[in-house]
Amino acid sequence: MKRLEAGFQEIGLTFHKTRPAGLFFRTMAVDPASVMTEKTVERFEALFAIVSERLQKLIAGGREPFH
């Protein structure tokens, strides 16, 4: 983020890091296919599968998650 801010500052612009996130969320609300390619969806599914698997291992091992 610091590199983006510095780059924009060099050309006399202010970079607001919340604006790209806001644009992403607004676009997702009306046209999700334009920002979430099939490959991106596959990667998110794989990520959540890993998170779920590790959480289940914690619970099965008698450990409480998030403590």
mmCIF file as Biopython writes it, N, C-alpha, C and O atoms, coordinates in Angstrom:
data_model
#
loop_
_atom_site.group_PDB
_atom_site.id
_atom_site.type_symbol
_atom_site.label_atom_id
_atom_site.label_alt_id
_atom_site.label_comp_id
_atom_site.label_asym_id
_atom_site.label_entity_id
_atom_site.label_seq_id
_atom_site.pdbx_PDB_ins_code
_atom_site.Cartn_x
_atom_site.Cartn_y
_atom_site.Cartn_z
_atom_site.occupancy
_atom_site.B_iso_or_equiv
_atom_site.auth_seq_id
_atom_site.auth_asym_id
_atom_site.pdbx_PDB_model_num
ATOM 1   N N  . MET A ? 1  ? 0.822   -1.181  0.000   1.0 0.0 1  A 1 
ATOM 2   C CA . MET A ? 1  ? 0.000   0.000   0.000   1.0 0.0 1  A 1 
ATOM 3   C C  . MET A ? 1  ? 0.871   1.250   0.000   1.0 0.0 1  A 1 
ATOM 4   O O  . MET A ? 1  ? 0.572   2.233   -0.678  1.0 0.0 1  A 1 
ATOM 5   N N  . LYS A ? 2  ? 1.948   1.197   0.768   1.0 0.0 2  A 1 
ATOM 6   C CA . LYS A ? 2  ? 2.830   2.371   0.849   1.0 0.0 2  A 1 
ATOM 7   C C  . LYS A ? 2  ? 3.424   2.707   -0.519  1.0 0.0 2  A 1 
ATOM 8   O O  . LYS A ? 2  ? 3.589   3.879   -0.857  1.0 0.0 2  A 1 
ATOM 9   N N  . ARG A ? 3  ? 3.744   1.677   -1.304  1.0 0.0 3  A 1 
ATOM 10  C CA . ARG A ? 3  ? 4.310   1.915   -2.635  1.0 0.0 3  A 1 
ATOM 11  C C  . ARG A ? 3  ? 3.280   2.570   -3.548  1.0 0.0 3  A 1 
ATOM 12  O O  . ARG A ? 3  ? 3.616   3.463   -4.326  1.0 0.0 3  A 1 
ATOM 13  N N  . LEU A ? 4  ? 2.025   2.128   -3.456  1.0 0.0 4  A 1 
ATOM 14  C CA . LEU A ? 4  ? 0.976   2.761   -4.261  1.0 0.0 4  A 1 
ATOM 15  C C  . LEU A ? 4  ? 0.785   4.218   -3.852  1.0 0.0 4  A 1 
ATOM 16  O O  . LEU A ? 4  ? 0.701   5.106   -4.700  1.0 0.0 4  A 1 
ATOM 17  N N  . GLU A ? 5  ? 0.718   4.450   -2.551  1.0 0.0 5  A 1 
ATOM 18  C CA . GLU A ? 5  ? 0.548   5.817   -2.066  1.0 0.0 5  A 1 
ATOM 19  C C  . GLU A ? 5  ? 1.695   6.713   -2.540  1.0 0.0 5  A 1 
ATOM 20  O O  . GLU A ? 5  ? 1.470   7.846   -2.965  1.0 0.0 5  A 1 
ATOM 21  N N  . ALA A ? 6  ? 2.927   6.196   -2.463  1.0 0.0 6  A 1 
ATOM 22  C CA . ALA A ? 6  ? 4.089   6.981   -2.884  1.0 0.0 6  A 1 
ATOM 23  C C  . ALA A ? 6  ? 4.040   7.249   -4.390  1.0 0.0 6  A 1 
ATOM 24  O O  . ALA A ? 6  ? 4.336   8.359   -4.833  1.0 0.0 6  A 1 
ATOM 25  N N  . GLY A ? 7  ? 3.666   6.235   -5.174  1.0 0.0 7  A 1 
ATOM 26  C CA . GLY A ? 7  ? 3.576   6.396   -6.619  1.0 0.0 7  A 1 
ATOM 27  C C  . GLY A ? 7  ? 2.547   7.437   -7.024  1.0 0.0 7  A 1 
ATOM 28  O O  . GLY A ? 7  ? 2.803   8.265   -7.898  1.0 0.0 7  A 1 
ATOM 29  N N  . PHE A ? 8  ? 1.389   7.395   -6.392  1.0 0.0 8  A 1 
ATOM 30  C CA . PHE A ? 8  ? 0.359   8.395   -6.683  1.0 0.0 8  A 1 
ATOM 31  C C  . PHE A ? 8  ? 0.811   9.782   -6.248  1.0 0.0 8  A 1 
ATOM 32  O O  . PHE A ? 8  ? 0.563   10.771  -6.938  1.0 0.0 8  A 1 
ATOM 33  N N  . GLN A ? 9  ? 1.473   9.847   -5.103  1.0 0.0 9  A 1 
ATOM 34  C CA . GLN A ? 9  ? 1.939   11.139  -4.599  1.0 0.0 9  A 1 
ATOM 35  C C  . GLN A ? 9  ? 2.955   11.769  -5.554  1.0 0.0 9  A 1 
ATOM 36  O O  . GLN A ? 9  ? 2.973   12.987  -5.732  1.0 0.0 9  A 1 
ATOM 37  N N  . GLU A ? 10 ? 3.799   10.936  -6.167  1.0 0.0 10 A 1 
ATOM 38  C CA . GLU A ? 10 ? 4.803   11.436  -7.110  1.0 0.0 10 A 1 
ATOM 39  C C  . GLU A ? 10 ? 4.173   12.142  -8.310  1.0 0.0 10 A 1 
ATOM 40  O O  . GLU A ? 10 ? 4.764   13.061  -8.877  1.0 0.0 10 A 1 
ATOM 41  N N  . ILE A ? 11 ? 2.980   11.709  -8.690  1.0 0.0 11 A 1 
ATOM 42  C CA . ILE A ? 11 ? 2.318   12.348  -9.841  1.0 0.0 11 A 1 
ATOM 43  C C  . ILE A ? 11 ? 1.250   13.347  -9.403  1.0 0.0 11 A 1 
ATOM 44  O O  . ILE A ? 11 ? 0.462   13.828  -10.216 1.0 0.0 11 A 1 
ATOM 45  N N  . GLY A ? 12 ? 1.237   13.651  -8.101  1.0 0.0 12 A 1 
ATOM 46  C CA . GLY A ? 12 ? 0.359   14.695  -7.602  1.0 0.0 12 A 1 
ATOM 47  C C  . GLY A ? 12 ? -1.067  14.255  -7.296  1.0 0.0 12 A 1 
ATOM 48  O O  . GLY A ? 12 ? -1.976  15.083  -7.239  1.0 0.0 12 A 1 
ATOM 49  N N  . LEU A ? 13 ? -1.266  12.947  -7.098  1.0 0.0 13 A 1 
ATOM 50  C CA . LEU A ? 13 ? -2.602  12.437  -6.773  1.0 0.0 13 A 1 
ATOM 51  C C  . LEU A ? 13 ? -2.615  11.826  -5.381  1.0 0.0 13 A 1 
ATOM 52  O O  . LEU A ? 13 ? -1.584  11.395  -4.865  1.0 0.0 13 A 1 
ATOM 53  N N  . THR A ? 14 ? -3.781  11.796  -4.793  1.0 0.0 14 A 1 
ATOM 54  C CA . THR A ? 14 ? -3.948  11.159  -3.496  1.0 0.0 14 A 1 
ATOM 55  C C  . THR A ? 14 ? -4.599  9.805   -3.703  1.0 0.0 14 A 1 
ATOM 56  O O  . THR A ? 14 ? -5.614  9.698   -4.391  1.0 0.0 14 A 1 
ATOM 57  N N  . PHE A ? 15 ? -4.018  8.767   -3.108  1.0 0.0 15 A 1 
ATOM 58  C CA . PHE A ? 15 ? -4.562  7.418   -3.219  1.0 0.0 15 A 1 
ATOM 59  C C  . PHE A ? 15 ? -5.370  7.114   -1.959  1.0 0.0 15 A 1 
ATOM 60  O O  . PHE A ? 15 ? -4.855  7.195   -0.844  1.0 0.0 15 A 1 
ATOM 61  N N  . HIS A ? 16 ? -6.627  6.769   -2.149  1.0 0.0 16 A 1 
ATOM 62  C CA . HIS A ? 16 ? -7.504  6.403   -1.031  1.0 0.0 16 A 1 
ATOM 63  C C  . HIS A ? 16 ? -7.717  4.897   -1.095  1.0 0.0 16 A 1 
ATOM 64  O O  . HIS A ? 16 ? -8.422  4.402   -1.974  1.0 0.0 16 A 1 
ATOM 65  N N  . LYS A ? 17 ? -7.103  4.162   -0.155  1.0 0.0 17 A 1 
ATOM 66  C CA . LYS A ? 17 ? -7.141  2.702   -0.229  1.0 0.0 17 A 1 
ATOM 67  C C  . LYS A ? 17 ? -8.534  2.112   -0.049  1.0 0.0 17 A 1 
ATOM 68  O O  . LYS A ? 17 ? -8.755  0.954   -0.405  1.0 0.0 17 A 1 
ATOM 69  N N  . THR A ? 18 ? -9.466  2.867   0.487   1.0 0.0 18 A 1 
ATOM 70  C CA . THR A ? 18 ? -10.818 2.334   0.660   1.0 0.0 18 A 1 
ATOM 71  C C  . THR A ? 18 ? -11.631 2.381   -0.634  1.0 0.0 18 A 1 
ATOM 72  O O  . THR A ? 18 ? -12.613 1.651   -0.770  1.0 0.0 18 A 1 
ATOM 73  N N  . ARG A ? 19 ? -11.243 3.215   -1.566  1.0 0.0 19 A 1 
ATOM 74  C CA . ARG A ? 19 ? -12.018 3.338   -2.806  1.0 0.0 19 A 1 
ATOM 75  C C  . ARG A ? 19 ? -11.984 2.074   -3.669  1.0 0.0 19 A 1 
ATOM 76  O O  . ARG A ? 19 ? -13.035 1.660   -4.157  1.0 0.0 19 A 1 
ATOM 77  N N  . PRO A ? 20 ? -10.815 1.440   -3.879  1.0 0.0 20 A 1 
ATOM 78  C CA . PRO A ? 20 ? -10.831 0.200   -4.659  1.0 0.0 20 A 1 
ATOM 79  C C  . PRO A ? 20 ? -11.674 -0.898  -3.995  1.0 0.0 20 A 1 
ATOM 80  O O  . PRO A ? 20 ? -12.369 -1.648  -4.680  1.0 0.0 20 A 1 
ATOM 81  N N  . ALA A ? 21 ? -11.610 -0.989  -2.673  1.0 0.0 21 A 1 
ATOM 82  C CA . ALA A ? 21 ? -12.419 -1.985  -1.962  1.0 0.0 21 A 1 
ATOM 83  C C  . ALA A ? 21 ? -13.904 -1.684  -2.130  1.0 0.0 21 A 1 
ATOM 84  O O  . ALA A ? 21 ? -14.699 -2.599  -2.345  1.0 0.0 21 A 1 
ATOM 85  N N  . GLY A ? 22 ? -14.279 -0.430  -2.037  1.0 0.0 22 A 1 
ATOM 86  C CA . GLY A ? 22 ? -15.675 -0.033  -2.219  1.0 0.0 22 A 1 
ATOM 87  C C  . GLY A ? 22 ? -16.167 -0.351  -3.619  1.0 0.0 22 A 1 
ATOM 88  O O  . GLY A ? 22 ? -17.280 -0.846  -3.796  1.0 0.0 22 A 1 
ATOM 89  N N  . LEU A ? 23 ? -15.331 -0.063  -4.619  1.0 0.0 23 A 1 
ATOM 90  C CA . LEU A ? 23 ? -15.691 -0.369  -5.998  1.0 0.0 23 A 1 
ATOM 91  C C  . LEU A ? 23 ? -15.866 -1.873  -6.186  1.0 0.0 23 A 1 
ATOM 92  O O  . LEU A ? 23 ? -16.811 -2.320  -6.837  1.0 0.0 23 A 1 
ATOM 93  N N  . PHE A ? 24 ? -14.952 -2.646  -5.613  1.0 0.0 24 A 1 
ATOM 94  C CA . PHE A ? 24 ? -15.040 -4.107  -5.700  1.0 0.0 24 A 1 
ATOM 95  C C  . PHE A ? 24 ? -16.367 -4.597  -5.120  1.0 0.0 24 A 1 
ATOM 96  O O  . PHE A ? 24 ? -17.065 -5.384  -5.759  1.0 0.0 24 A 1 
ATOM 97  N N  . PHE A ? 25 ? -16.722 -4.143  -3.923  1.0 0.0 25 A 1 
ATOM 98  C CA . PHE A ? 25 ? -17.954 -4.605  -3.278  1.0 0.0 25 A 1 
ATOM 99  C C  . PHE A ? 25 ? -19.202 -4.153  -4.028  1.0 0.0 25 A 1 
ATOM 100 O O  . PHE A ? 25 ? -20.169 -4.907  -4.133  1.0 0.0 25 A 1 
ATOM 101 N N  . ARG A ? 26 ? -19.187 -2.933  -4.549  1.0 0.0 26 A 1 
ATOM 102 C CA . ARG A ? 26 ? -20.343 -2.476  -5.326  1.0 0.0 26 A 1 
ATOM 103 C C  . ARG A ? 26 ? -20.498 -3.289  -6.609  1.0 0.0 26 A 1 
ATOM 104 O O  . ARG A ? 26 ? -21.609 -3.654  -6.993  1.0 0.0 26 A 1 
ATOM 105 N N  . THR A ? 27 ? -19.383 -3.566  -7.260  1.0 0.0 27 A 1 
ATOM 106 C CA . THR A ? 27 ? -19.425 -4.363  -8.486  1.0 0.0 27 A 1 
ATOM 107 C C  . THR A ? 27 ? -19.882 -5.786  -8.189  1.0 0.0 27 A 1 
ATOM 108 O O  . THR A ? 27 ? -20.660 -6.360  -8.951  1.0 0.0 27 A 1 
ATOM 109 N N  . MET A ? 28 ? -19.405 -6.355  -7.091  1.0 0.0 28 A 1 
ATOM 110 C CA . MET A ? 28 ? -19.816 -7.713  -6.700  1.0 0.0 28 A 1 
ATOM 111 C C  . MET A ? 28 ? -21.321 -7.788  -6.484  1.0 0.0 28 A 1 
ATOM 112 O O  . MET A ? 28 ? -21.941 -8.817  -6.753  1.0 0.0 28 A 1 
ATOM 113 N N  . ALA A ? 29 ? -21.904 -6.703  -6.002  1.0 0.0 29 A 1 
ATOM 114 C CA . ALA A ? 29 ? -23.337 -6.694  -5.712  1.0 0.0 29 A 1 
ATOM 115 C C  . ALA A ? 29 ? -24.187 -6.722  -6.978  1.0 0.0 29 A 1 
ATOM 116 O O  . ALA A ? 29 ? -25.294 -7.262  -6.966  1.0 0.0 29 A 1 
ATOM 117 N N  . VAL A ? 30 ? -23.683 -6.148  -8.069  1.0 0.0 30 A 1 
ATOM 118 C CA . VAL A ? 30 ? -24.499 -6.058  -9.280  1.0 0.0 30 A 1 
ATOM 119 C C  . VAL A ? 30 ? -24.021 -6.951  -10.425 1.0 0.0 30 A 1 
ATOM 120 O O  . VAL A ? 30 ? -24.825 -7.351  -11.267 1.0 0.0 30 A 1 
ATOM 121 N N  . ASP A ? 31 ? -22.716 -7.270  -10.470 1.0 0.0 31 A 1 
ATOM 122 C CA . ASP A ? 31 ? -22.180 -8.083  -11.561 1.0 0.0 31 A 1 
ATOM 123 C C  . ASP A ? 31 ? -20.985 -8.905  -11.077 1.0 0.0 31 A 1 
ATOM 124 O O  . ASP A ? 31 ? -19.854 -8.642  -11.486 1.0 0.0 31 A 1 
ATOM 125 N N  . PRO A ? 32 ? -21.217 -9.895  -10.213 1.0 0.0 32 A 1 
ATOM 126 C CA . PRO A ? 32 ? -20.106 -10.637 -9.620  1.0 0.0 32 A 1 
ATOM 127 C C  . PRO A ? 32 ? -19.229 -11.363 -10.640 1.0 0.0 32 A 1 
ATOM 128 O O  . PRO A ? 32 ? -18.029 -11.522 -10.414 1.0 0.0 32 A 1 
ATOM 129 N N  . ALA A ? 33 ? -19.801 -11.797 -11.741 1.0 0.0 33 A 1 
ATOM 130 C CA . ALA A ? 33 ? -19.014 -12.526 -12.739 1.0 0.0 33 A 1 
ATOM 131 C C  . ALA A ? 33 ? -17.929 -11.659 -13.361 1.0 0.0 33 A 1 
ATOM 132 O O  . ALA A ? 33 ? -16.940 -12.182 -13.874 1.0 0.0 33 A 1 
ATOM 133 N N  . SER A ? 34 ? -18.102 -10.339 -13.323 1.0 0.0 34 A 1 
ATOM 134 C CA . SER A ? 34 ? -17.102 -9.458  -13.920 1.0 0.0 34 A 1 
ATOM 135 C C  . SER A ? 34 ? -15.834 -9.344  -13.074 1.0 0.0 34 A 1 
ATOM 136 O O  . SER A ? 34 ? -14.785 -8.965  -13.595 1.0 0.0 34 A 1 
ATOM 137 N N  . VAL A ? 35 ? -15.909 -9.662  -11.788 1.0 0.0 35 A 1 
ATOM 138 C CA . VAL A ? 35 ? -14.725 -9.573  -10.926 1.0 0.0 35 A 1 
ATOM 139 C C  . VAL A ? 35 ? -14.306 -10.915 -10.342 1.0 0.0 35 A 1 
ATOM 140 O O  . VAL A ? 35 ? -13.183 -11.054 -9.857  1.0 0.0 35 A 1 
ATOM 141 N N  . MET A ? 36 ? -15.184 -11.892 -10.382 1.0 0.0 36 A 1 
ATOM 142 C CA . MET A ? 36 ? -14.870 -13.216 -9.833  1.0 0.0 36 A 1 
ATOM 143 C C  . MET A ? 36 ? -14.833 -14.232 -10.973 1.0 0.0 36 A 1 
ATOM 144 O O  . MET A ? 36 ? -15.855 -14.813 -11.339 1.0 0.0 36 A 1 
ATOM 145 N N  . THR A ? 37 ? -13.653 -14.432 -11.520 1.0 0.0 37 A 1 
ATOM 146 C CA . THR A ? 37 ? -13.512 -15.403 -12.594 1.0 0.0 37 A 1 
ATOM 147 C C  . THR A ? 37 ? -13.688 -16.813 -12.038 1.0 0.0 37 A 1 
ATOM 148 O O  . THR A ? 37 ? -13.684 -17.013 -10.824 1.0 0.0 37 A 1 
ATOM 149 N N  . GLU A ? 38 ? -13.838 -17.769 -12.917 1.0 0.0 38 A 1 
ATOM 150 C CA . GLU A ? 38 ? -13.987 -19.160 -12.482 1.0 0.0 38 A 1 
ATOM 151 C C  . GLU A ? 38 ? -12.764 -19.605 -11.681 1.0 0.0 38 A 1 
ATOM 152 O O  . GLU A ? 38 ? -12.895 -20.311 -10.681 1.0 0.0 38 A 1 
ATOM 153 N N  . LYS A ? 39 ? -11.579 -19.192 -12.122 1.0 0.0 39 A 1 
ATOM 154 C CA . LYS A ? 39 ? -10.342 -19.544 -11.411 1.0 0.0 39 A 1 
ATOM 155 C C  . LYS A ? 39 ? -10.321 -18.932 -10.014 1.0 0.0 39 A 1 
ATOM 156 O O  . LYS A ? 39 ? -9.885  -19.579 -9.061  1.0 0.0 39 A 1 
ATOM 157 N N  . THR A ? 40 ? -10.784 -17.701 -9.886  1.0 0.0 40 A 1 
ATOM 158 C CA . THR A ? 40 ? -10.839 -17.048 -8.578  1.0 0.0 40 A 1 
ATOM 159 C C  . THR A ? 40 ? -11.788 -17.796 -7.651  1.0 0.0 40 A 1 
ATOM 160 O O  . THR A ? 40 ? -11.467 -18.011 -6.482  1.0 0.0 40 A 1 
ATOM 161 N N  . VAL A ? 41 ? -12.940 -18.193 -8.152  1.0 0.0 41 A 1 
ATOM 162 C CA . VAL A ? 41 ? -13.900 -18.953 -7.354  1.0 0.0 41 A 1 
ATOM 163 C C  . VAL A ? 41 ? -13.275 -20.273 -6.902  1.0 0.0 41 A 1 
ATOM 164 O O  . VAL A ? 41 ? -13.438 -20.672 -5.749  1.0 0.0 41 A 1 
ATOM 165 N N  . GLU A ? 42 ? -12.563 -20.949 -7.801  1.0 0.0 42 A 1 
ATOM 166 C CA . GLU A ? 42 ? -11.899 -22.203 -7.452  1.0 0.0 42 A 1 
ATOM 167 C C  . GLU A ? 42 ? -10.878 -21.995 -6.341  1.0 0.0 42 A 1 
ATOM 168 O O  . GLU A ? 42 ? -10.770 -22.815 -5.429  1.0 0.0 42 A 1 
ATOM 169 N N  . ARG A ? 43 ? -10.138 -20.907 -6.419  1.0 0.0 43 A 1 
ATOM 170 C CA . ARG A ? 43 ? -9.131  -20.621 -5.386  1.0 0.0 43 A 1 
ATOM 171 C C  . ARG A ? 43 ? -9.785  -20.332 -4.040  1.0 0.0 43 A 1 
ATOM 172 O O  . ARG A ? 43 ? -9.299  -20.797 -3.009  1.0 0.0 43 A 1 
ATOM 173 N N  . PHE A ? 44 ? -10.881 -19.572 -4.031  1.0 0.0 44 A 1 
ATOM 174 C CA . PHE A ? 44 ? -11.591 -19.313 -2.780  1.0 0.0 44 A 1 
ATOM 175 C C  . PHE A ? 44 ? -12.153 -20.605 -2.197  1.0 0.0 44 A 1 
ATOM 176 O O  . PHE A ? 44 ? -12.078 -20.825 -0.988  1.0 0.0 44 A 1 
ATOM 177 N N  . GLU A ? 45 ? -12.713 -21.454 -3.046  1.0 0.0 45 A 1 
ATOM 178 C CA . GLU A ? 45 ? -13.243 -22.729 -2.570  1.0 0.0 45 A 1 
ATOM 179 C C  . GLU A ? 45 ? -12.138 -23.579 -1.951  1.0 0.0 45 A 1 
ATOM 180 O O  . GLU A ? 45 ? -12.347 -24.200 -0.909  1.0 0.0 45 A 1 
ATOM 181 N N  . ALA A ? 46 ? -10.966 -23.612 -2.583  1.0 0.0 46 A 1 
ATOM 182 C CA . ALA A ? 46 ? -9.837  -24.375 -2.045  1.0 0.0 46 A 1 
ATOM 183 C C  . ALA A ? 46 ? -9.369  -23.788 -0.710  1.0 0.0 46 A 1 
ATOM 184 O O  . ALA A ? 46 ? -9.071  -24.526 0.229   1.0 0.0 46 A 1 
ATOM 185 N N  . LEU A ? 47 ? -9.309  -22.471 -0.636  1.0 0.0 47 A 1 
ATOM 186 C CA . LEU A ? 47 ? -8.904  -21.805 0.597   1.0 0.0 47 A 1 
ATOM 187 C C  . LEU A ? 47 ? -9.857  -22.138 1.740   1.0 0.0 47 A 1 
ATOM 188 O O  . LEU A ? 47 ? -9.417  -22.500 2.832   1.0 0.0 47 A 1 
ATOM 189 N N  . PHE A ? 48 ? -11.160 -22.016 1.493   1.0 0.0 48 A 1 
ATOM 190 C CA . PHE A ? 48 ? -12.126 -22.293 2.546   1.0 0.0 48 A 1 
ATOM 191 C C  . PHE A ? 48 ? -12.162 -23.765 2.921   1.0 0.0 48 A 1 
ATOM 192 O O  . PHE A ? 48 ? -12.461 -24.096 4.069   1.0 0.0 48 A 1 
ATOM 193 N N  . ALA A ? 49 ? -11.864 -24.653 1.988   1.0 0.0 49 A 1 
ATOM 194 C CA . ALA A ? 49 ? -11.780 -26.074 2.302   1.0 0.0 49 A 1 
ATOM 195 C C  . ALA A ? 49 ? -10.620 -26.335 3.264   1.0 0.0 49 A 1 
ATOM 196 O O  . ALA A ? 49 ? -10.757 -27.113 4.208   1.0 0.0 49 A 1 
ATOM 197 N N  . ILE A ? 50 ? -9.483  -25.686 3.025   1.0 0.0 50 A 1 
ATOM 198 C CA . ILE A ? 50 ? -8.325  -25.824 3.913   1.0 0.0 50 A 1 
ATOM 199 C C  . ILE A ? 50 ? -8.631  -25.268 5.298   1.0 0.0 50 A 1 
ATOM 200 O O  . ILE A ? 50 ? -8.316  -25.900 6.307   1.0 0.0 50 A 1 
ATOM 201 N N  . VAL A ? 51 ? -9.236  -24.102 5.348   1.0 0.0 51 A 1 
ATOM 202 C CA . VAL A ? 51 ? -9.582  -23.477 6.633   1.0 0.0 51 A 1 
ATOM 203 C C  . VAL A ? 51 ? -10.545 -24.380 7.399   1.0 0.0 51 A 1 
ATOM 204 O O  . VAL A ? 51 ? -10.368 -24.603 8.597   1.0 0.0 51 A 1 
ATOM 205 N N  . SER A ? 52 ? -11.547 -24.893 6.724   1.0 0.0 52 A 1 
ATOM 206 C CA . SER A ? 52 ? -12.527 -25.765 7.367   1.0 0.0 52 A 1 
ATOM 207 C C  . SER A ? 52 ? -11.866 -27.042 7.884   1.0 0.0 52 A 1 
ATOM 208 O O  . SER A ? 52 ? -12.151 -27.479 8.999   1.0 0.0 52 A 1 
ATOM 209 N N  . GLU A ? 53 ? -10.994 -27.634 7.088   1.0 0.0 53 A 1 
ATOM 210 C CA . GLU A ? 53 ? -10.295 -28.862 7.492   1.0 0.0 53 A 1 
ATOM 211 C C  . GLU A ? 53 ? -9.457  -28.627 8.745   1.0 0.0 53 A 1 
ATOM 212 O O  . GLU A ? 53 ? -9.479  -29.436 9.673   1.0 0.0 53 A 1 
ATOM 213 N N  . ARG A ? 54 ? -8.730  -27.537 8.770   1.0 0.0 54 A 1 
ATOM 214 C CA . ARG A ? 54 ? -7.878  -27.243 9.932   1.0 0.0 54 A 1 
ATOM 215 C C  . ARG A ? 54 ? -8.704  -26.914 11.168  1.0 0.0 54 A 1 
ATOM 216 O O  . ARG A ? 54 ? -8.324  -27.272 12.283  1.0 0.0 54 A 1 
ATOM 217 N N  . LEU A ? 55 ? -9.814  -26.246 10.979  1.0 0.0 55 A 1 
ATOM 218 C CA . LEU A ? 55 ? -10.699 -25.951 12.100  1.0 0.0 55 A 1 
ATOM 219 C C  . LEU A ? 55 ? -11.255 -27.248 12.687  1.0 0.0 55 A 1 
ATOM 220 O O  . LEU A ? 55 ? -11.309 -27.406 13.907  1.0 0.0 55 A 1 
ATOM 221 N N  . GLN A ? 56 ? -11.665 -28.167 11.829  1.0 0.0 56 A 1 
ATOM 222 C CA . GLN A ? 56 ? -12.202 -29.448 12.294  1.0 0.0 56 A 1 
ATOM 223 C C  . GLN A ? 56 ? -11.131 -30.244 13.042  1.0 0.0 56 A 1 
ATOM 224 O O  . GLN A ? 56 ? -11.448 -30.931 14.013  1.0 0.0 56 A 1 
ATOM 225 N N  . LYS A ? 57 ? -9.870  -30.166 12.611  1.0 0.0 57 A 1 
ATOM 226 C CA . LYS A ? 57 ? -8.779  -30.841 13.307  1.0 0.0 57 A 1 
ATOM 227 C C  . LYS A ? 57 ? -8.591  -30.260 14.701  1.0 0.0 57 A 1 
ATOM 228 O O  . LYS A ? 57 ? -8.365  -31.000 15.658  1.0 0.0 57 A 1 
ATOM 229 N N  . LEU A ? 58 ? -8.683  -28.941 14.819  1.0 0.0 58 A 1 
ATOM 230 C CA . LEU A ? 58 ? -8.570  -28.302 16.134  1.0 0.0 58 A 1 
ATOM 231 C C  . LEU A ? 58 ? -9.670  -28.783 17.067  1.0 0.0 58 A 1 
ATOM 232 O O  . LEU A ? 58 ? -9.417  -29.143 18.217  1.0 0.0 58 A 1 
ATOM 233 N N  . ILE A ? 59 ? -10.883 -28.781 16.558  1.0 0.0 59 A 1 
ATOM 234 C CA . ILE A ? 59 ? -12.032 -29.183 17.361  1.0 0.0 59 A 1 
ATOM 235 C C  . ILE A ? 59 ? -11.924 -30.655 17.743  1.0 0.0 59 A 1 
ATOM 236 O O  . ILE A ? 59 ? -12.184 -31.018 18.890  1.0 0.0 59 A 1 
ATOM 237 N N  . ALA A ? 60 ? -11.543 -31.505 16.793  1.0 0.0 60 A 1 
ATOM 238 C CA . ALA A ? 60 ? -11.409 -32.939 17.049  1.0 0.0 60 A 1 
ATOM 239 C C  . ALA A ? 60 ? -10.303 -33.222 18.056  1.0 0.0 60 A 1 
ATOM 240 O O  . ALA A ? 60 ? -10.372 -34.207 18.792  1.0 0.0 60 A 1 
ATOM 241 N N  . GLY A ? 61 ? -9.291  -32.375 18.096  1.0 0.0 61 A 1 
ATOM 242 C CA . GLY A ? 61 ? -8.181  -32.538 19.032  1.0 0.0 61 A 1 
ATOM 243 C C  . GLY A ? 61 ? -8.469  -31.982 20.407  1.0 0.0 61 A 1 
ATOM 244 O O  . GLY A ? 61 ? -7.596  -31.973 21.275  1.0 0.0 61 A 1 
ATOM 245 N N  . GLY A ? 62 ? -9.692  -31.518 20.611  1.0 0.0 62 A 1 
ATOM 246 C CA . GLY A ? 62 ? -10.074 -30.995 21.917  1.0 0.0 62 A 1 
ATOM 247 C C  . GLY A ? 62 ? -9.657  -29.561 22.173  1.0 0.0 62 A 1 
ATOM 248 O O  . GLY A ? 62 ? -9.792  -29.063 23.291  1.0 0.0 62 A 1 
ATOM 249 N N  . ARG A ? 63 ? -9.157  -28.902 21.159  1.0 0.0 63 A 1 
ATOM 250 C CA . ARG A ? 63 ? -8.748  -27.500 21.320  1.0 0.0 63 A 1 
ATOM 251 C C  . ARG A ? 63 ? -9.866  -26.586 20.873  1.0 0.0 63 A 1 
ATOM 252 O O  . ARG A ? 63 ? -10.594 -26.890 19.928  1.0 0.0 63 A 1 
ATOM 253 N N  . GLU A ? 64 ? -9.996  -25.474 21.551  1.0 0.0 64 A 1 
ATOM 254 C CA . GLU A ? 64 ? -11.006 -24.500 21.161  1.0 0.0 64 A 1 
ATOM 255 C C  . GLU A ? 64 ? -10.418 -23.516 20.161  1.0 0.0 64 A 1 
ATOM 256 O O  . GLU A ? 64 ? -9.340  -22.966 20.387  1.0 0.0 64 A 1 
ATOM 257 N N  . PRO A ? 65 ? -11.117 -23.296 19.067  1.0 0.0 65 A 1 
ATOM 258 C CA . PRO A ? 65 ? -10.597 -22.331 18.083  1.0 0.0 65 A 1 
ATOM 259 C C  . PRO A ? 65 ? -10.751 -20.900 18.577  1.0 0.0 65 A 1 
ATOM 260 O O  . PRO A ? 65 ? -11.634 -20.596 19.379  1.0 0.0 65 A 1 
ATOM 261 N N  . PHE A ? 66 ? -9.899  -20.046 18.095  1.0 0.0 66 A 1 
ATOM 262 C CA . PHE A ? 66 ? -9.975  -18.599 18.329  1.0 0.0 66 A 1 
ATOM 263 C C  . PHE A ? 66 ? -9.736  -18.188 19.773  1.0 0.0 66 A 1 
ATOM 264 O O  . PHE A ? 66 ? -10.245 -17.161 20.224  1.0 0.0 66 A 1 
ATOM 265 N N  . HIS A ? 67 ? -8.961  -18.988 20.499  1.0 0.0 67 A 1 
ATOM 266 C CA . HIS A ? 67 ? -8.617  -18.614 21.865  1.0 0.0 67 A 1 
ATOM 267 C C  . HIS A ? 67 ? -7.122  -18.589 22.030  1.0 0.0 67 A 1 
ATOM 268 O O  . HIS A ? 67 ? -6.625  -18.295 23.117  1.0 0.0 67 A 1 
#
